[in-house]
Amino acid sequence: MSIVRAGSKAEALRLLAAEGVLALELDYETGWQDAVELGRLGEKRGIKVQYRGQESIAVRSREALIEGSPNPRKRSGNATCTASSTLAR
């Protein structure tokens, strides 16, 4: 049994039909629109379906962003790098 991530509705449907899926995370921009429909399909198969919203983070440097992201391509999100005159000294 595993928790899997879908990057599209088509992939989510394929994963819902697969064996050994415990939970499915909808990790695409319009996943919230599909969450109810796919949740009902998942419920019939005993699979928990949830939408992964975007997460926003703020860091002080590019290096901090890279260091704090174990797999930056795995998840969608917004990253902001803050700048301050006190940091430039």
N, CA, C and O atoms as a MOPAC input file, in Angstrom:
PM7 MOZYME 1SCF
protein

 N      0.84500 1    -1.18400 1     0.00000 1
 C      0.00000 1     0.00000 1     0.00000 1
 C      0.88900 1     1.24500 1     0.00000 1
 O      1.87400 1     1.32000 1     0.73400 1
 N      0.52100 1     2.22300 1    -0.83900 1
 C      1.34100 1     3.41300 1    -0.92300 1
 C      0.50200 1     4.66700 1    -1.12600 1
 O     -0.66400 1     4.61400 1    -1.51800 1
 N      1.13800 1     5.78400 1    -0.84600 1
 C      0.55200 1     7.09500 1    -1.10400 1
 C      1.18800 1     7.58800 1    -2.39200 1
 O      2.41300 1     7.62900 1    -2.50800 1
 N      0.36100 1     7.96200 1    -3.36000 1
 C      0.86800 1     8.37600 1    -4.66900 1
 C      0.42100 1     9.79300 1    -5.00100 1
 O     -0.52700 1    10.31900 1    -4.41900 1
 N      1.13200 1    10.39900 1    -5.95900 1
 C      0.84800 1    11.77100 1    -6.37400 1
 C      0.48700 1    11.77700 1    -7.85100 1
 O      1.14200 1    11.13700 1    -8.67400 1
 N     -0.57100 1    12.51500 1    -8.16600 1
 C     -0.98900 1    12.65200 1    -9.56500 1
 C     -0.73600 1    14.08800 1   -10.02600 1
 O     -1.10200 1    15.04300 1    -9.34000 1
 N     -0.11600 1    14.22700 1   -11.18000 1
 C      0.15900 1    15.53400 1   -11.74900 1
 C     -0.87900 1    15.98800 1   -12.76000 1
 O     -0.76800 1    17.07500 1   -13.32700 1
 N     -1.90300 1    15.14400 1   -12.98700 1
 C     -2.98100 1    15.49900 1   -13.91600 1
 C     -4.19600 1    14.63100 1   -13.59800 1
 O     -4.09100 1    13.64300 1   -12.87200 1
 N     -5.34300 1    15.00700 1   -14.14600 1
 C     -6.55300 1    14.21500 1   -13.92600 1
 C     -6.41100 1    12.83200 1   -14.56500 1
 O     -6.82700 1    11.83000 1   -13.98400 1
 N     -5.82800 1    12.78300 1   -15.75000 1
 C     -5.63800 1    11.50100 1   -16.42600 1
 C     -4.76600 1    10.56600 1   -15.58700 1
 O     -5.05200 1     9.37400 1   -15.47000 1
 N     -3.71200 1    11.11500 1   -15.01100 1
 C     -2.84400 1    10.30100 1   -14.16600 1
 C     -3.58700 1     9.85100 1   -12.90400 1
 O     -3.40500 1     8.72400 1   -12.44300 1
 N     -4.42600 1    10.73600 1   -12.34500 1
 C     -5.21000 1    10.39200 1   -11.15500 1
 C     -6.15600 1     9.23100 1   -11.45400 1
 O     -6.28300 1     8.30900 1   -10.64800 1
 N     -6.80700 1     9.27400 1   -12.58800 1
 C     -7.72100 1     8.18600 1   -12.97300 1
 C     -6.97100 1     6.86900 1   -13.14400 1
 O     -7.46000 1     5.81200 1   -12.74600 1
 N     -5.79200 1     6.94000 1   -13.73200 1
 C     -4.97100 1     5.73500 1   -13.90300 1
 C     -4.55800 1     5.17100 1   -12.54400 1
 O     -4.59800 1     3.95900 1   -12.33300 1
 N     -4.16200 1     6.05000 1   -11.62800 1
 C     -3.73100 1     5.61000 1   -10.30300 1
 C     -4.88900 1     5.06300 1    -9.47800 1
 O     -4.69900 1     4.14600 1    -8.67900 1
 N     -6.08400 1     5.61500 1    -9.66100 1
 C     -7.25400 1     5.10200 1    -8.94300 1
 C     -7.59100 1     3.67100 1    -9.38300 1
 O     -8.18600 1     2.90800 1    -8.62100 1
 N     -7.21600 1     3.32200 1   -10.58900 1
 C     -7.47600 1     1.97900 1   -11.09200 1
 C     -6.35000 1     1.00000 1   -10.74000 1
 O     -6.49200 1    -0.21000 1   -10.91900 1
 N     -5.23400 1     1.53400 1   -10.23900 1
 C     -4.07600 1     0.68600 1    -9.93000 1
 C     -4.26600 1    -0.05100 1    -8.60300 1
 O     -5.03500 1     0.38000 1    -7.74400 1
 N     -3.56200 1    -1.15100 1    -8.45500 1
 C     -3.59000 1    -1.93000 1    -7.21900 1
 C     -2.58300 1    -1.36800 1    -6.22500 1
 O     -1.54900 1    -0.82900 1    -6.62100 1
 N     -2.88100 1    -1.49200 1    -4.95100 1
 C     -1.93800 1    -1.12700 1    -3.90500 1
 C     -1.88000 1     0.34700 1    -3.54600 1
 O     -0.95800 1     0.76800 1    -2.84700 1
 N     -2.83500 1     1.14500 1    -4.00200 1
 C     -2.84600 1     2.57200 1    -3.69300 1
 C     -3.67300 1     2.79600 1    -2.43100 1
 O     -4.83800 1     2.40400 1    -2.36700 1
 N     -3.06700 1     3.42600 1    -1.43300 1
 C     -3.73700 1     3.72500 1    -0.17600 1
 C     -4.34700 1     5.12700 1    -0.21300 1
 O     -5.47400 1     5.33800 1     0.23400 1
 N     -3.57900 1     6.08600 1    -0.75400 1
 C     -4.03500 1     7.47100 1    -0.82700 1
 C     -3.49000 1     8.12400 1    -2.09300 1
 O     -2.41900 1     7.76800 1    -2.58300 1
 N     -4.24500 1     9.07800 1    -2.60500 1
 C     -3.88500 1     9.77800 1    -3.83400 1
 C     -3.90400 1    11.28000 1    -3.56700 1
 O     -4.90400 1    11.82300 1    -3.09700 1
 N     -2.79600 1    11.94100 1    -3.86900 1
 C     -2.70100 1    13.39100 1    -3.71600 1
 C     -2.78600 1    14.04400 1    -5.08900 1
 O     -2.00700 1    13.72300 1    -5.98600 1
 N     -3.72700 1    14.95500 1    -5.24800 1
 C     -3.89200 1    15.68600 1    -6.50600 1
 C     -2.96100 1    16.88400 1    -6.45700 1
 O     -3.23000 1    17.85400 1    -5.74800 1
 N     -1.88300 1    16.82600 1    -7.19600 1
 C     -0.84900 1    17.85700 1    -7.16000 1
 C     -0.75500 1    18.56100 1    -8.50500 1
 O      0.28800 1    18.54700 1    -9.15900 1
 N     -1.86700 1    19.18000 1    -8.90800 1
 C     -1.87400 1    19.98000 1   -10.12700 1
 C     -2.85100 1    21.14100 1    -9.92500 1
 O     -3.76400 1    21.06400 1    -9.10200 1
 N     -2.65000 1    22.18900 1   -10.67200 1
 C     -3.34500 1    23.46100 1   -10.46400 1
 C     -4.86100 1    23.34100 1   -10.40000 1
 O     -5.48900 1    23.97100 1    -9.55000 1
 N     -5.45700 1    22.55400 1   -11.27100 1
 C     -6.92300 1    22.45100 1   -11.29100 1
 C     -7.43500 1    21.24000 1   -10.51500 1
 O     -8.59500 1    20.85300 1   -10.65700 1
 N     -6.57900 1    20.64900 1    -9.70300 1
 C     -6.95700 1    19.47400 1    -8.92700 1
 C     -8.13200 1    19.72700 1    -7.99600 1
 O     -8.92100 1    18.82000 1    -7.72900 1
 N     -8.25400 1    20.95300 1    -7.50100 1
 C     -9.37200 1    21.27500 1    -6.60100 1
 C    -10.71000 1    21.09300 1    -7.31300 1
 O    -11.71400 1    20.76600 1    -6.68000 1
 N    -10.72100 1    21.30600 1    -8.63500 1
 C    -11.96400 1    21.14600 1    -9.39400 1
 C    -12.34800 1    19.67200 1    -9.54200 1
 O    -13.52600 1    19.34200 1    -9.68200 1
 N    -11.36000 1    18.80400 1    -9.51000 1
 C    -11.59200 1    17.37700 1    -9.69500 1
 C    -11.69100 1    16.61300 1    -8.38100 1
 O    -12.02500 1    15.42900 1    -8.37800 1
 N    -11.40500 1    17.27500 1    -7.26900 1
 C    -11.29200 1    16.59500 1    -5.97600 1
 C    -12.57000 1    15.85400 1    -5.56700 1
 O    -12.48700 1    14.73200 1    -5.06900 1
 N    -13.73200 1    16.44600 1    -5.76400 1
 C    -14.97900 1    15.79200 1    -5.35000 1
 C    -15.24700 1    14.55700 1    -6.20800 1
 O    -15.52100 1    13.47700 1    -5.68500 1
 N    -15.16700 1    14.72500 1    -7.52300 1
 C    -15.40800 1    13.60200 1    -8.44100 1
 C    -14.43100 1    12.46000 1    -8.18500 1
 O    -14.84000 1    11.30600 1    -8.05300 1
 N    -13.14000 1    12.77900 1    -8.11400 1
 C    -12.13500 1    11.74200 1    -7.90100 1
 C    -12.22200 1    11.16700 1    -6.48900 1
 O    -11.92700 1     9.99200 1    -6.26900 1
 N    -12.62800 1    12.00200 1    -5.53900 1
 C    -12.81400 1    11.52500 1    -4.17000 1
 C    -13.89700 1    10.46800 1    -4.08600 1
 O    -13.75700 1     9.48200 1    -3.36200 1
 N    -14.97300 1    10.67100 1    -4.82600 1
 C    -16.06200 1     9.67800 1    -4.85300 1
 C    -15.60200 1     8.37500 1    -5.50200 1
 O    -15.93200 1     7.28800 1    -5.02800 1
 N    -14.83800 1     8.49100 1    -6.59100 1
 C    -14.30100 1     7.29000 1    -7.23600 1
 C    -13.34300 1     6.56200 1    -6.29500 1
 O    -13.35500 1     5.33500 1    -6.19900 1
 N    -12.51500 1     7.34300 1    -5.60500 1
 C    -11.56700 1     6.75400 1    -4.66900 1
 C    -12.25700 1     6.07900 1    -3.49900 1
 O    -11.82100 1     5.02600 1    -3.03400 1
 N    -13.32800 1     6.68500 1    -3.02800 1
 C    -14.08400 1     6.12500 1    -1.90100 1
 C    -14.60900 1     4.72600 1    -2.23200 1
 O    -14.61000 1     3.83900 1    -1.37900 1
 N    -15.04700 1     4.54000 1    -3.45500 1
 C    -15.55000 1     3.23700 1    -3.88800 1
 C    -14.46600 1     2.16000 1    -3.85100 1
 O    -14.75500 1     0.97600 1    -3.67700 1
 N    -13.21100 1     2.59300 1    -4.02000 1
 C    -12.08700 1     1.64300 1    -4.03400 1
 C    -11.32000 1     1.63900 1    -2.72000 1
 O    -10.33600 1     0.91300 1    -2.57800 1
 N    -11.76700 1     2.45300 1    -1.74700 1
 C    -11.07000 1     2.51900 1    -0.46400 1
 C     -9.80100 1     3.34600 1    -0.51400 1
 O     -8.87400 1     3.12000 1     0.26400 1
 N     -9.75800 1     4.30700 1    -1.43200 1
 C     -8.58200 1     5.17100 1    -1.60200 1
 C     -8.94000 1     6.59200 1    -1.17100 1
 O     -9.92100 1     7.16600 1    -1.64200 1
 N     -8.13400 1     7.14600 1    -0.27600 1
 C     -8.34600 1     8.52400 1     0.16900 1
 C     -7.76800 1     9.47100 1    -0.89200 1
 O     -6.61800 1     9.31600 1    -1.30200 1
 N     -8.56400 1    10.44800 1    -1.33200 1
 C     -8.12000 1    11.41900 1    -2.33500 1
 C     -8.12700 1    12.80000 1    -1.70300 1
 O     -9.11000 1    13.20200 1    -1.08000 1
 N     -7.02600 1    13.52700 1    -1.86600 1
 C     -6.97700 1    14.89000 1    -1.33900 1
 C     -6.22900 1    15.80500 1    -2.29800 1
 O     -5.34200 1    15.37200 1    -3.03400 1
 N     -6.60600 1    17.07900 1    -2.27300 1
 C     -5.97200 1    18.08500 1    -3.12400 1
 C     -4.81100 1    18.70600 1    -2.37000 1
 O     -4.96000 1    19.10700 1    -1.21600 1
 N     -3.67900 1    18.78700 1    -3.00000 1
 C     -2.51200 1    19.44200 1    -2.40500 1
 C     -2.45700 1    20.86100 1    -2.94700 1
 O     -2.10800 1    21.08200 1    -4.10700 1
 N     -2.80200 1    21.81200 1    -2.10300 1
 C     -2.74300 1    23.20700 1    -2.52500 1
 C     -1.31400 1    23.67700 1    -2.68000 1
 O     -0.37800 1    23.02700 1    -2.21400 1
 N     -1.15700 1    24.78600 1    -3.32500 1
 C      0.17900 1    25.35500 1    -3.46000 1
 C      0.64500 1    25.85400 1    -2.11200 1
 O     -0.15800 1    26.27500 1    -1.27900 1
 N      1.92400 1    25.80400 1    -1.90700 1
 C      2.46500 1    26.37000 1    -0.69000 1
 C      3.41200 1    27.50400 1    -1.05200 1
 O      4.12500 1    27.44300 1    -2.05400 1
 N      3.40700 1    28.51400 1    -0.23800 1
 C      4.27700 1    29.66400 1    -0.45800 1
 C      5.33600 1    29.70200 1     0.63300 1
 O      5.04800 1    29.45600 1     1.80400 1
 N      6.55600 1    30.01200 1     0.23700 1
 C      7.63300 1    30.13500 1     1.20500 1
 C      8.39900 1    31.41700 1     0.92000 1
 O      8.39400 1    31.90900 1    -0.20800 1
 N      9.04900 1    31.95300 1     1.92900 1
 C      9.89900 1    33.13500 1     1.77300 1
 C     11.26200 1    32.81700 1     2.37100 1
 O     11.35100 1    32.31300 1     3.49000 1
 N     12.30000 1    33.10400 1     1.64100 1
 C     13.66700 1    32.87300 1     2.11000 1
 C     14.48000 1    34.13800 1     1.88000 1
 O     14.05900 1    35.04800 1     1.16600 1
 N     15.63700 1    34.17300 1     2.49200 1
 C     16.48600 1    35.35700 1     2.37300 1
 C     17.54800 1    35.24800 1     1.27600 1
 O     18.17500 1    36.24500 1     0.92100 1
 N     17.74800 1    34.05500 1     0.74700 1
 C     18.75100 1    33.90700 1    -0.31400 1
 C     18.40000 1    32.73000 1    -1.20900 1
 O     17.62400 1    31.85000 1    -0.83800 1
 N     18.99000 1    32.73800 1    -2.39100 1
 C     18.79800 1    31.63100 1    -3.33100 1
 C     19.33800 1    30.34000 1    -2.72500 1
 O     18.74900 1    29.27300 1    -2.89500 1
 N     20.45200 1    30.44200 1    -2.02400 1
 C     21.06600 1    29.27300 1    -1.40600 1
 C     20.14100 1    28.64900 1    -0.36300 1
 O     20.05000 1    27.42600 1    -0.26200 1
 N     19.45800 1    29.48800 1     0.41000 1
 C     18.52500 1    28.98400 1     1.42200 1
 C     17.36600 1    28.25300 1     0.75800 1
 O     16.89600 1    27.23900 1     1.27400 1
 N     16.91000 1    28.74800 1    -0.36300 1
 C     15.82600 1    28.09200 1    -1.09600 1
 C     16.26300 1    26.71100 1    -1.57300 1
 O     15.53000 1    25.73500 1    -1.41400 1
 N     17.44900 1    26.63100 1    -2.15400 1
 C     17.96500 1    25.35500 1    -2.65300 1
 C     18.21700 1    24.39200 1    -1.49500 1
 O     17.86800 1    23.21500 1    -1.58400 1
 N     18.81300 1    24.87400 1    -0.42400 1
 C     19.12300 1    24.02400 1     0.73400 1
 C     17.85600 1    23.49100 1     1.40500 1
 O     17.83900 1    22.35300 1     1.87400 1
 N     16.81800 1    24.28400 1     1.45200 1
 C     15.58600 1    23.89100 1     2.12100 1
 C     14.63000 1    23.10400 1     1.25600 1
 O     13.56200 1    22.70800 1     1.72200 1
 N     14.98800 1    22.86900 1     0.00600 1
 C     14.12400 1    22.13400 1    -0.91900 1
 C     14.75800 1    20.80100 1    -1.26700 1
 O     15.60400 1    20.73800 1    -2.15900 1
 N     14.36300 1    19.72300 1    -0.57500 1
 C     14.96600 1    18.42700 1    -0.87100 1
 C     14.68200 1    17.94700 1    -2.29200 1
 O     15.51800 1    17.27500 1    -2.89500 1
 N     13.51200 1    18.28600 1    -2.83000 1
 C     13.16900 1    17.91800 1    -4.20300 1
 C     12.31400 1    19.04500 1    -4.78100 1
 O     11.08800 1    18.93100 1    -4.80300 1
 N     12.93200 1    20.12800 1    -5.24800 1
 C     12.17800 1    21.31000 1    -5.66400 1
 C     11.22300 1    21.09100 1    -6.83400 1
 O     10.29800 1    21.88500 1    -7.00900 1
 N     11.40800 1    20.05600 1    -7.63700 1
 C     10.53300 1    19.83000 1    -8.78400 1
 C      9.31100 1    18.98800 1    -8.43300 1
 O      8.40400 1    18.86400 1    -9.25600 1
 N      9.26100 1    18.41600 1    -7.25700 1
 C      8.18500 1    17.50200 1    -6.90600 1
 C      6.88200 1    18.21800 1    -6.58100 1
 O      5.81100 1    17.63000 1    -6.73600 1
 N      6.93800 1    19.44200 1    -6.14300 1
 C      5.75400 1    20.12100 1    -5.66700 1
 C      5.62400 1    21.49900 1    -6.30000 1
 O      6.62600 1    22.18800 1    -6.48700 1
 N      4.42100 1    21.90500 1    -6.62800 1
 C      4.24000 1    23.23900 1    -7.17100 1
 C      4.12300 1    24.21700 1    -6.01900 1
 O      3.67800 1    23.85000 1    -4.93200 1
 N      4.51200 1    25.43000 1    -6.24500 1
 C      4.42200 1    26.42000 1    -5.18100 1
 C      4.97200 1    27.75500 1    -5.62200 1
 O      5.40400 1    27.92400 1    -6.76300 1
 N      4.95200 1    28.68300 1    -4.72000 1
 C      5.46900 1    30.01700 1    -4.97900 1
 C      6.62600 1    30.27000 1    -4.03600 1
 O      6.51200 1    30.05100 1    -2.83000 1
 N      7.73400 1    30.72700 1    -4.58000 1
 C      8.89600 1    31.03900 1    -3.76000 1
 C      9.20400 1    32.51800 1    -3.90000 1
 O      9.18700 1    33.06900 1    -5.00100 1
 N      9.48400 1    33.14900 1    -2.77800 1
 C      9.82600 1    34.56100 1    -2.76700 1
 C     11.13100 1    34.72900 1    -2.02500 1
 O     11.30300 1    34.19500 1    -0.92900 1
 N     12.04300 1    35.46300 1    -2.61100 1
 C     13.30000 1    35.76200 1    -1.94200 1
 C     13.24200 1    37.21300 1    -1.47700 1
 O     13.09900 1    38.12600 1    -2.29000 1
 N     13.35300 1    37.41900 1    -0.17400 1
 C     13.25700 1    38.75900 1     0.36900 1
 C     14.60200 1    39.45000 1     0.32900 1
 O     15.64800 1    38.80900 1     0.43200 1
 N     14.56700 1    40.74600 1     0.18100 1
 C     15.80000 1    41.53800 1     0.17600 1
 C     15.69200 1    42.62200 1     1.23200 1
 O     14.61700 1    43.16600 1     1.48200 1
 N     16.82200 1    42.92300 1     1.84300 1
 C     16.84500 1    43.95100 1     2.88600 1
 C     18.17000 1    44.67700 1     2.82800 1
 O     19.20100 1    44.07400 1     2.52900 1
 N     18.15000 1    45.95700 1     3.10800 1
 C     19.39300 1    46.72100 1     3.10000 1
 C     20.30400 1    46.28400 1     4.23700 1
 O     21.52100 1    46.44900 1     4.14500 1
 N     19.73800 1    45.72700 1     5.31600 1
 C     20.58600 1    45.26500 1     6.43100 1
 C     21.32100 1    43.97700 1     6.06400 1
 O     22.36400 1    43.68100 1     6.64500 1
 N     20.80700 1    43.22700 1     5.13200 1
 C     21.47700 1    41.99900 1     4.71200 1
 C     22.64800 1    42.31300 1     3.78600 1
 O     23.58400 1    41.52000 1     3.69100 1
 N     22.61100 1    43.44300 1     3.11100 1
 C     23.63900 1    43.78900 1     2.14400 1
 C     24.92400 1    44.28700 1     2.80700 1
 O     25.94600 1    44.42000 1     2.13300 1
 N     24.89400 1    44.55400 1     4.06200 1
 C     26.08100 1    45.11200 1     4.73800 1
 C     27.16700 1    44.12600 1     4.93100 1
 O     28.21500 1    44.46200 1     5.48400 1

